[in-house]
Amino acid sequence: MATVPTVRTWINELLTATKMNEISSMLNFLKQNSGGVCVAQQTAQQFLGPTADVPINFNSAFPNVDGMWSGGTRLTAQTAGWYMMGGLVTFTAAGGARFGKFRKNNVTLHAASGPAAAAPIETFLDVGTYITFMNPGDYLELTAWQNTGGTIATSVNDGGSQFAVYRIAS
């Protein structure tokens, strides 16, 4: 693993070949930690039936480094490494209970729940953060579950549902 290069102040210094090599070393250090970074957002409502884990469908992603999101519900690793994820699910209706889950290759990794607020307040469920190792081709999904007794929609207000995944180590 690379070591962190010495920090330079560049005050009253001439740019020499040695200093250019130091810059190159710094850039290589940053490059070695490259990989997936993706923040997927839901910009259109999605209707969720009761008592079923439903993967959230995302409509855009920025940044989308390493092409993790190519449409739909999945964020797929292109580079092996440890990834940290965080998610937020937004609902339009009050009442009932709410769950959000992180799934990897269709297996639940982490779940969070929250009580629904009384009407007319929308429910925002922070699913939290979780770290997992991923190989190329492994995928992550953010799912939602609700039990209002009927179908409800996700909200796109205030940024809507979001799913962020960052490669943090190899």
PyMOL CGO cylinders between C-alpha atoms (Angstrom):
from pymol import cmd
from pymol.cgo import CYLINDER

trace = [
    CYLINDER, 0.00, 0.00, 0.00, 1.25, 3.48, -0.83, 0.3, 1, 1, 1, 1, 1, 1,
    CYLINDER, 1.25, 3.48, -0.83, 2.43, 5.89, 1.84, 0.3, 1, 1, 1, 1, 1, 1,
    CYLINDER, 2.43, 5.89, 1.84, 1.14, 9.42, 2.10, 0.3, 1, 1, 1, 1, 1, 1,
    CYLINDER, 1.14, 9.42, 2.10, 3.59, 11.79, 0.35, 0.3, 1, 1, 1, 1, 1, 1,
    CYLINDER, 3.59, 11.79, 0.35, 5.14, 14.76, 2.15, 0.3, 1, 1, 1, 1, 1, 1,
    CYLINDER, 5.14, 14.76, 2.15, 3.03, 17.90, 1.99, 0.3, 1, 1, 1, 1, 1, 1,
    CYLINDER, 3.03, 17.90, 1.99, 4.66, 20.83, 0.20, 0.3, 1, 1, 1, 1, 1, 1,
    CYLINDER, 4.66, 20.83, 0.20, 4.01, 24.51, 0.81, 0.3, 1, 1, 1, 1, 1, 1,
    CYLINDER, 4.01, 24.51, 0.81, 5.41, 25.70, -2.57, 0.3, 1, 1, 1, 1, 1, 1,
    CYLINDER, 5.41, 25.70, -2.57, 6.35, 29.07, -1.03, 0.3, 1, 1, 1, 1, 1, 1,
    CYLINDER, 6.35, 29.07, -1.03, 9.43, 30.57, -2.74, 0.3, 1, 1, 1, 1, 1, 1,
    CYLINDER, 9.43, 30.57, -2.74, 10.29, 27.26, -4.43, 0.3, 1, 1, 1, 1, 1, 1,
    CYLINDER, 10.29, 27.26, -4.43, 11.37, 26.61, -7.99, 0.3, 1, 1, 1, 1, 1, 1,
    CYLINDER, 11.37, 26.61, -7.99, 9.65, 23.85, -9.90, 0.3, 1, 1, 1, 1, 1, 1,
    CYLINDER, 9.65, 23.85, -9.90, 12.38, 21.26, -10.54, 0.3, 1, 1, 1, 1, 1, 1,
    CYLINDER, 12.38, 21.26, -10.54, 12.34, 17.70, -11.88, 0.3, 1, 1, 1, 1, 1, 1,
    CYLINDER, 12.34, 17.70, -11.88, 12.56, 16.41, -8.30, 0.3, 1, 1, 1, 1, 1, 1,
    CYLINDER, 12.56, 16.41, -8.30, 9.51, 18.41, -7.30, 0.3, 1, 1, 1, 1, 1, 1,
    CYLINDER, 9.51, 18.41, -7.30, 7.63, 17.24, -10.41, 0.3, 1, 1, 1, 1, 1, 1,
    CYLINDER, 7.63, 17.24, -10.41, 8.36, 13.66, -9.31, 0.3, 1, 1, 1, 1, 1, 1,
    CYLINDER, 8.36, 13.66, -9.31, 6.87, 14.49, -5.90, 0.3, 1, 1, 1, 1, 1, 1,
    CYLINDER, 6.87, 14.49, -5.90, 3.71, 15.74, -7.64, 0.3, 1, 1, 1, 1, 1, 1,
    CYLINDER, 3.71, 15.74, -7.64, 3.62, 12.55, -9.67, 0.3, 1, 1, 1, 1, 1, 1,
    CYLINDER, 3.62, 12.55, -9.67, 3.93, 10.50, -6.46, 0.3, 1, 1, 1, 1, 1, 1,
    CYLINDER, 3.93, 10.50, -6.46, 1.00, 12.38, -4.91, 0.3, 1, 1, 1, 1, 1, 1,
    CYLINDER, 1.00, 12.38, -4.91, -1.18, 11.79, -7.97, 0.3, 1, 1, 1, 1, 1, 1,
    CYLINDER, -1.18, 11.79, -7.97, -0.28, 8.09, -8.04, 0.3, 1, 1, 1, 1, 1, 1,
    CYLINDER, -0.28, 8.09, -8.04, -1.22, 7.82, -4.36, 0.3, 1, 1, 1, 1, 1, 1,
    CYLINDER, -1.22, 7.82, -4.36, -4.65, 9.26, -5.13, 0.3, 1, 1, 1, 1, 1, 1,
    CYLINDER, -4.65, 9.26, -5.13, -5.04, 7.10, -8.23, 0.3, 1, 1, 1, 1, 1, 1,
    CYLINDER, -5.04, 7.10, -8.23, -4.42, 3.89, -6.28, 0.3, 1, 1, 1, 1, 1, 1,
    CYLINDER, -4.42, 3.89, -6.28, -7.56, 4.59, -4.27, 0.3, 1, 1, 1, 1, 1, 1,
    CYLINDER, -7.56, 4.59, -4.27, -9.73, 4.92, -7.36, 0.3, 1, 1, 1, 1, 1, 1,
    CYLINDER, -9.73, 4.92, -7.36, -12.86, 2.89, -7.89, 0.3, 1, 1, 1, 1, 1, 1,
    CYLINDER, -12.86, 2.89, -7.89, -16.57, 3.19, -7.50, 0.3, 1, 1, 1, 1, 1, 1,
    CYLINDER, -16.57, 3.19, -7.50, -18.26, 6.31, -6.24, 0.3, 1, 1, 1, 1, 1, 1,
    CYLINDER, -18.26, 6.31, -6.24, -21.94, 6.68, -6.95, 0.3, 1, 1, 1, 1, 1, 1,
    CYLINDER, -21.94, 6.68, -6.95, -24.86, 8.67, -5.59, 0.3, 1, 1, 1, 1, 1, 1,
    CYLINDER, -24.86, 8.67, -5.59, -28.11, 7.45, -7.16, 0.3, 1, 1, 1, 1, 1, 1,
    CYLINDER, -28.11, 7.45, -7.16, -31.26, 9.56, -6.85, 0.3, 1, 1, 1, 1, 1, 1,
    CYLINDER, -31.26, 9.56, -6.85, -34.91, 8.88, -7.41, 0.3, 1, 1, 1, 1, 1, 1,
    CYLINDER, -34.91, 8.88, -7.41, -36.50, 11.69, -9.44, 0.3, 1, 1, 1, 1, 1, 1,
    CYLINDER, -36.50, 11.69, -9.44, -39.84, 9.99, -10.19, 0.3, 1, 1, 1, 1, 1, 1,
    CYLINDER, -39.84, 9.99, -10.19, -42.31, 8.49, -7.75, 0.3, 1, 1, 1, 1, 1, 1,
    CYLINDER, -42.31, 8.49, -7.75, -42.41, 4.73, -7.33, 0.3, 1, 1, 1, 1, 1, 1,
    CYLINDER, -42.41, 4.73, -7.33, -45.45, 2.89, -6.00, 0.3, 1, 1, 1, 1, 1, 1,
    CYLINDER, -45.45, 2.89, -6.00, -44.81, 0.35, -3.26, 0.3, 1, 1, 1, 1, 1, 1,
    CYLINDER, -44.81, 0.35, -3.26, -47.24, -2.40, -2.37, 0.3, 1, 1, 1, 1, 1, 1,
    CYLINDER, -47.24, -2.40, -2.37, -47.73, -3.47, 1.25, 0.3, 1, 1, 1, 1, 1, 1,
    CYLINDER, -47.73, -3.47, 1.25, -45.55, -5.97, 3.17, 0.3, 1, 1, 1, 1, 1, 1,
    CYLINDER, -45.55, -5.97, 3.17, -42.96, -6.68, 0.44, 0.3, 1, 1, 1, 1, 1, 1,
    CYLINDER, -42.96, -6.68, 0.44, -39.33, -5.62, 0.09, 0.3, 1, 1, 1, 1, 1, 1,
    CYLINDER, -39.33, -5.62, 0.09, -39.29, -3.50, -3.05, 0.3, 1, 1, 1, 1, 1, 1,
    CYLINDER, -39.29, -3.50, -3.05, -35.97, -2.37, -4.59, 0.3, 1, 1, 1, 1, 1, 1,
    CYLINDER, -35.97, -2.37, -4.59, -35.92, 1.40, -5.09, 0.3, 1, 1, 1, 1, 1, 1,
    CYLINDER, -35.92, 1.40, -5.09, -35.69, 2.36, -8.77, 0.3, 1, 1, 1, 1, 1, 1,
    CYLINDER, -35.69, 2.36, -8.77, -33.27, 5.23, -9.40, 0.3, 1, 1, 1, 1, 1, 1,
    CYLINDER, -33.27, 5.23, -9.40, -33.56, 7.68, -12.29, 0.3, 1, 1, 1, 1, 1, 1,
    CYLINDER, -33.56, 7.68, -12.29, -30.19, 9.42, -12.17, 0.3, 1, 1, 1, 1, 1, 1,
    CYLINDER, -30.19, 9.42, -12.17, -26.74, 9.16, -10.62, 0.3, 1, 1, 1, 1, 1, 1,
    CYLINDER, -26.74, 9.16, -10.62, -24.05, 11.76, -10.08, 0.3, 1, 1, 1, 1, 1, 1,
    CYLINDER, -24.05, 11.76, -10.08, -21.25, 11.17, -9.55, 0.3, 1, 1, 1, 1, 1, 1,
    CYLINDER, -21.25, 11.17, -9.55, -21.19, 7.77, -11.23, 0.3, 1, 1, 1, 1, 1, 1,
    CYLINDER, -21.19, 7.77, -11.23, -17.48, 6.95, -11.21, 0.3, 1, 1, 1, 1, 1, 1,
    CYLINDER, -17.48, 6.95, -11.21, -16.59, 3.50, -12.54, 0.3, 1, 1, 1, 1, 1, 1,
    CYLINDER, -16.59, 3.50, -12.54, -20.07, 3.14, -14.08, 0.3, 1, 1, 1, 1, 1, 1,
    CYLINDER, -20.07, 3.14, -14.08, -21.64, 1.61, -10.97, 0.3, 1, 1, 1, 1, 1, 1,
    CYLINDER, -21.64, 1.61, -10.97, -25.18, 2.64, -11.98, 0.3, 1, 1, 1, 1, 1, 1,
    CYLINDER, -25.18, 2.64, -11.98, -26.46, 1.95, -15.46, 0.3, 1, 1, 1, 1, 1, 1,
    CYLINDER, -26.46, 1.95, -15.46, -30.18, 2.39, -14.80, 0.3, 1, 1, 1, 1, 1, 1,
    CYLINDER, -30.18, 2.39, -14.80, -32.69, 0.68, -12.55, 0.3, 1, 1, 1, 1, 1, 1,
    CYLINDER, -32.69, 0.68, -12.55, -32.23, -0.48, -8.97, 0.3, 1, 1, 1, 1, 1, 1,
    CYLINDER, -32.23, -0.48, -8.97, -28.68, -1.83, -8.80, 0.3, 1, 1, 1, 1, 1, 1,
    CYLINDER, -28.68, -1.83, -8.80, -25.28, -0.29, -8.12, 0.3, 1, 1, 1, 1, 1, 1,
    CYLINDER, -25.28, -0.29, -8.12, -22.71, -2.78, -9.41, 0.3, 1, 1, 1, 1, 1, 1,
    CYLINDER, -22.71, -2.78, -9.41, -19.03, -2.93, -8.45, 0.3, 1, 1, 1, 1, 1, 1,
    CYLINDER, -19.03, -2.93, -8.45, -16.56, -2.77, -11.33, 0.3, 1, 1, 1, 1, 1, 1,
    CYLINDER, -16.56, -2.77, -11.33, -13.51, -2.73, -9.02, 0.3, 1, 1, 1, 1, 1, 1,
    CYLINDER, -13.51, -2.73, -9.02, -12.89, -5.09, -6.10, 0.3, 1, 1, 1, 1, 1, 1,
    CYLINDER, -12.89, -5.09, -6.10, -12.63, -3.50, -2.68, 0.3, 1, 1, 1, 1, 1, 1,
    CYLINDER, -12.63, -3.50, -2.68, -14.34, -2.41, 0.51, 0.3, 1, 1, 1, 1, 1, 1,
    CYLINDER, -14.34, -2.41, 0.51, -17.37, -0.21, -0.07, 0.3, 1, 1, 1, 1, 1, 1,
    CYLINDER, -17.37, -0.21, -0.07, -19.33, 1.98, 2.32, 0.3, 1, 1, 1, 1, 1, 1,
    CYLINDER, -19.33, 1.98, 2.32, -22.99, 2.65, 1.61, 0.3, 1, 1, 1, 1, 1, 1,
    CYLINDER, -22.99, 2.65, 1.61, -25.65, 4.96, 2.97, 0.3, 1, 1, 1, 1, 1, 1,
    CYLINDER, -25.65, 4.96, 2.97, -29.30, 5.29, 2.02, 0.3, 1, 1, 1, 1, 1, 1,
    CYLINDER, -29.30, 5.29, 2.02, -32.43, 7.34, 2.51, 0.3, 1, 1, 1, 1, 1, 1,
    CYLINDER, -32.43, 7.34, 2.51, -35.96, 6.25, 1.55, 0.3, 1, 1, 1, 1, 1, 1,
    CYLINDER, -35.96, 6.25, 1.55, -38.76, 8.83, 1.34, 0.3, 1, 1, 1, 1, 1, 1,
    CYLINDER, -38.76, 8.83, 1.34, -42.48, 8.04, 1.51, 0.3, 1, 1, 1, 1, 1, 1,
    CYLINDER, -42.48, 8.04, 1.51, -45.45, 10.30, 0.64, 0.3, 1, 1, 1, 1, 1, 1,
    CYLINDER, -45.45, 10.30, 0.64, -47.99, 8.83, 3.04, 0.3, 1, 1, 1, 1, 1, 1,
    CYLINDER, -47.99, 8.83, 3.04, -48.21, 8.62, 6.80, 0.3, 1, 1, 1, 1, 1, 1,
    CYLINDER, -48.21, 8.62, 6.80, -49.35, 5.65, 8.88, 0.3, 1, 1, 1, 1, 1, 1,
    CYLINDER, -49.35, 5.65, 8.88, -48.01, 2.13, 9.25, 0.3, 1, 1, 1, 1, 1, 1,
    CYLINDER, -48.01, 2.13, 9.25, -44.43, 1.04, 9.77, 0.3, 1, 1, 1, 1, 1, 1,
    CYLINDER, -44.43, 1.04, 9.77, -41.42, 1.56, 7.50, 0.3, 1, 1, 1, 1, 1, 1,
    CYLINDER, -41.42, 1.56, 7.50, -38.30, -0.50, 6.81, 0.3, 1, 1, 1, 1, 1, 1,
    CYLINDER, -38.30, -0.50, 6.81, -35.32, 0.13, 4.58, 0.3, 1, 1, 1, 1, 1, 1,
    CYLINDER, -35.32, 0.13, 4.58, -32.68, -2.48, 3.76, 0.3, 1, 1, 1, 1, 1, 1,
    CYLINDER, -32.68, -2.48, 3.76, -29.31, -2.75, 2.05, 0.3, 1, 1, 1, 1, 1, 1,
    CYLINDER, -29.31, -2.75, 2.05, -29.02, -5.91, -0.03, 0.3, 1, 1, 1, 1, 1, 1,
    CYLINDER, -29.02, -5.91, -0.03, -25.94, -7.37, -1.71, 0.3, 1, 1, 1, 1, 1, 1,
    CYLINDER, -25.94, -7.37, -1.71, -26.61, -9.92, -4.46, 0.3, 1, 1, 1, 1, 1, 1,
    CYLINDER, -26.61, -9.92, -4.46, -30.18, -10.24, -3.12, 0.3, 1, 1, 1, 1, 1, 1,
    CYLINDER, -30.18, -10.24, -3.12, -29.07, -11.01, 0.47, 0.3, 1, 1, 1, 1, 1, 1,
    CYLINDER, -29.07, -11.01, 0.47, -29.95, -8.54, 3.25, 0.3, 1, 1, 1, 1, 1, 1,
    CYLINDER, -29.95, -8.54, 3.25, -26.89, -6.91, 4.84, 0.3, 1, 1, 1, 1, 1, 1,
    CYLINDER, -26.89, -6.91, 4.84, -28.48, -4.30, 7.09, 0.3, 1, 1, 1, 1, 1, 1,
    CYLINDER, -28.48, -4.30, 7.09, -32.00, -3.14, 7.93, 0.3, 1, 1, 1, 1, 1, 1,
    CYLINDER, -32.00, -3.14, 7.93, -33.42, -0.07, 9.63, 0.3, 1, 1, 1, 1, 1, 1,
    CYLINDER, -33.42, -0.07, 9.63, -36.93, 0.80, 10.68, 0.3, 1, 1, 1, 1, 1, 1,
    CYLINDER, -36.93, 0.80, 10.68, -38.78, 3.86, 11.73, 0.3, 1, 1, 1, 1, 1, 1,
    CYLINDER, -38.78, 3.86, 11.73, -42.27, 4.83, 12.80, 0.3, 1, 1, 1, 1, 1, 1,
    CYLINDER, -42.27, 4.83, 12.80, -44.34, 6.69, 10.26, 0.3, 1, 1, 1, 1, 1, 1,
    CYLINDER, -44.34, 6.69, 10.26, -45.14, 10.28, 11.14, 0.3, 1, 1, 1, 1, 1, 1,
    CYLINDER, -45.14, 10.28, 11.14, -48.71, 11.46, 11.44, 0.3, 1, 1, 1, 1, 1, 1,
    CYLINDER, -48.71, 11.46, 11.44, -50.31, 13.08, 8.38, 0.3, 1, 1, 1, 1, 1, 1,
    CYLINDER, -50.31, 13.08, 8.38, -49.53, 15.34, 6.56, 0.3, 1, 1, 1, 1, 1, 1,
    CYLINDER, -49.53, 15.34, 6.56, -45.83, 14.85, 7.22, 0.3, 1, 1, 1, 1, 1, 1,
    CYLINDER, -45.83, 14.85, 7.22, -43.82, 12.75, 4.79, 0.3, 1, 1, 1, 1, 1, 1,
    CYLINDER, -43.82, 12.75, 4.79, -41.66, 9.97, 6.21, 0.3, 1, 1, 1, 1, 1, 1,
    CYLINDER, -41.66, 9.97, 6.21, -37.92, 10.04, 5.64, 0.3, 1, 1, 1, 1, 1, 1,
    CYLINDER, -37.92, 10.04, 5.64, -36.17, 6.82, 6.66, 0.3, 1, 1, 1, 1, 1, 1,
    CYLINDER, -36.17, 6.82, 6.66, -32.39, 6.98, 7.08, 0.3, 1, 1, 1, 1, 1, 1,
    CYLINDER, -32.39, 6.98, 7.08, -31.20, 3.42, 6.55, 0.3, 1, 1, 1, 1, 1, 1,
    CYLINDER, -31.20, 3.42, 6.55, -27.79, 4.29, 8.03, 0.3, 1, 1, 1, 1, 1, 1,
    CYLINDER, -27.79, 4.29, 8.03, -24.38, 3.17, 6.81, 0.3, 1, 1, 1, 1, 1, 1,
    CYLINDER, -24.38, 3.17, 6.81, -22.78, -0.20, 6.24, 0.3, 1, 1, 1, 1, 1, 1,
    CYLINDER, -22.78, -0.20, 6.24, -19.43, -1.48, 4.92, 0.3, 1, 1, 1, 1, 1, 1,
    CYLINDER, -19.43, -1.48, 4.92, -18.97, -4.63, 2.81, 0.3, 1, 1, 1, 1, 1, 1,
    CYLINDER, -18.97, -4.63, 2.81, -16.39, -6.16, 0.49, 0.3, 1, 1, 1, 1, 1, 1,
    CYLINDER, -16.39, -6.16, 0.49, -17.40, -6.37, -3.16, 0.3, 1, 1, 1, 1, 1, 1,
    CYLINDER, -17.40, -6.37, -3.16, -15.94, -8.15, -6.17, 0.3, 1, 1, 1, 1, 1, 1,
    CYLINDER, -15.94, -8.15, -6.17, -16.57, -7.01, -9.75, 0.3, 1, 1, 1, 1, 1, 1,
    CYLINDER, -16.57, -7.01, -9.75, -20.15, -7.93, -10.66, 0.3, 1, 1, 1, 1, 1, 1,
    CYLINDER, -20.15, -7.93, -10.66, -21.46, -7.84, -7.08, 0.3, 1, 1, 1, 1, 1, 1,
    CYLINDER, -21.46, -7.84, -7.08, -24.42, -5.49, -6.79, 0.3, 1, 1, 1, 1, 1, 1,
    CYLINDER, -24.42, -5.49, -6.79, -26.13, -3.50, -4.06, 0.3, 1, 1, 1, 1, 1, 1,
    CYLINDER, -26.13, -3.50, -4.06, -29.77, -2.46, -3.76, 0.3, 1, 1, 1, 1, 1, 1,
    CYLINDER, -29.77, -2.46, -3.76, -31.72, -0.23, -1.41, 0.3, 1, 1, 1, 1, 1, 1,
    CYLINDER, -31.72, -0.23, -1.41, -35.16, -1.68, -0.64, 0.3, 1, 1, 1, 1, 1, 1,
    CYLINDER, -35.16, -1.68, -0.64, -38.27, -0.33, 1.06, 0.3, 1, 1, 1, 1, 1, 1,
    CYLINDER, -38.27, -0.33, 1.06, -41.07, -2.06, 2.95, 0.3, 1, 1, 1, 1, 1, 1,
    CYLINDER, -41.07, -2.06, 2.95, -44.28, -0.59, 4.36, 0.3, 1, 1, 1, 1, 1, 1,
    CYLINDER, -44.28, -0.59, 4.36, -47.50, -1.86, 5.92, 0.3, 1, 1, 1, 1, 1, 1,
    CYLINDER, -47.50, -1.86, 5.92, -50.10, 0.88, 5.52, 0.3, 1, 1, 1, 1, 1, 1,
    CYLINDER, -50.10, 0.88, 5.52, -52.55, -1.69, 4.15, 0.3, 1, 1, 1, 1, 1, 1,
    CYLINDER, -52.55, -1.69, 4.15, -52.40, -0.27, 0.63, 0.3, 1, 1, 1, 1, 1, 1,
    CYLINDER, -52.40, -0.27, 0.63, -50.04, 0.98, -2.04, 0.3, 1, 1, 1, 1, 1, 1,
    CYLINDER, -50.04, 0.98, -2.04, -48.10, 4.17, -1.29, 0.3, 1, 1, 1, 1, 1, 1,
    CYLINDER, -48.10, 4.17, -1.29, -45.61, 6.18, -3.30, 0.3, 1, 1, 1, 1, 1, 1,
    CYLINDER, -45.61, 6.18, -3.30, -42.09, 7.28, -2.62, 0.3, 1, 1, 1, 1, 1, 1,
    CYLINDER, -42.09, 7.28, -2.62, -41.58, 11.03, -2.44, 0.3, 1, 1, 1, 1, 1, 1,
    CYLINDER, -41.58, 11.03, -2.44, -39.29, 13.02, -4.71, 0.3, 1, 1, 1, 1, 1, 1,
    CYLINDER, -39.29, 13.02, -4.71, -39.47, 16.14, -2.53, 0.3, 1, 1, 1, 1, 1, 1,
    CYLINDER, -39.47, 16.14, -2.53, -36.28, 17.37, -0.86, 0.3, 1, 1, 1, 1, 1, 1,
    CYLINDER, -36.28, 17.37, -0.86, -34.07, 15.17, -3.05, 0.3, 1, 1, 1, 1, 1, 1,
    CYLINDER, -34.07, 15.17, -3.05, -36.17, 11.99, -2.88, 0.3, 1, 1, 1, 1, 1, 1,
    CYLINDER, -36.17, 11.99, -2.88, -34.77, 8.57, -2.09, 0.3, 1, 1, 1, 1, 1, 1,
    CYLINDER, -34.77, 8.57, -2.09, -30.99, 8.37, -2.41, 0.3, 1, 1, 1, 1, 1, 1,
    CYLINDER, -30.99, 8.37, -2.41, -28.36, 5.64, -2.30, 0.3, 1, 1, 1, 1, 1, 1,
    CYLINDER, -28.36, 5.64, -2.30, -24.66, 6.49, -1.96, 0.3, 1, 1, 1, 1, 1, 1,
    CYLINDER, -24.66, 6.49, -1.96, -21.87, 3.93, -2.39, 0.3, 1, 1, 1, 1, 1, 1,
    CYLINDER, -21.87, 3.93, -2.39, -18.14, 4.72, -2.03, 0.3, 1, 1, 1, 1, 1, 1,
    CYLINDER, -18.14, 4.72, -2.03, -15.12, 2.45, -2.50, 0.3, 1, 1, 1, 1, 1, 1,
    CYLINDER, -15.12, 2.45, -2.50, -12.99, 3.13, 0.57, 0.3, 1, 1, 1, 1, 1, 1,
    CYLINDER, -12.99, 3.13, 0.57, -10.18, 0.56, 0.33, 0.3, 1, 1, 1, 1, 1, 1,
    CYLINDER, -10.18, 0.56, 0.33, -8.85, -2.24, -1.85, 0.3, 1, 1, 1, 1, 1, 1,
]
cmd.load_cgo(trace, "trace")
